[in-house]
Amino acid sequence: MYIHNFLIRNGGTVLKNTILVALNESIISHMAIDYLINSGLNPENVDITLLHIFQKASAEEELMGKKFTKERLPKIKKFLEGARKKLIDNGFLEDQTRIKITTEQYSSVTEGIIDQFKKNHYKMVMIGRRKMSKSEEFVLGDISIKLVRALDETAVVVLKSK
């Protein structure tokens, strides 16, 4: 599948498309990088931010949450650097492909993505979605659905795993 009609034109000038890609170490995150590579986007006209959000730990998990974040940070950084390298190796420009890891703790991943979106005014948000049972969706909520609703004036691409 290719992303069409995403170029923003001003007069005859093509403006940069800014894409926020929320990632973790899941298989769907790997698929998101492959999707970008095969999307048909012109790498010269795309600024990509690879984002990872750390969710705030609950009060009883706070000590464990800080330890978890500290232990996970190098692994997440390595994963995102690998994803960035793969994009660059496939034609995306080094100075237009960046990594952002939030260590400020958001109460939810959705809240963190929306906050980062608002701070930088991206043209598109991309997120992976793993298959959940109806009860998981009810209890945990669905980040992708929340983003589609909250960011109703921007393109939200949801990649779904089987």
PyMOL commands that set and color helices and strands:
alter all, ss='L'
color gray80, all
select helices_A, chain A and resi 27-37+43-45+59-89+94-96+109-120+134-140+143-150
alter helices_A, ss='H'
color red, helices_A
select strands_A, chain A and resi 8-10+13-15+17-22+46-55+97-106+124-129+155-160
alter strands_A, ss='S'
color yellow, strands_A
deselect
rebuild
show_as cartoon
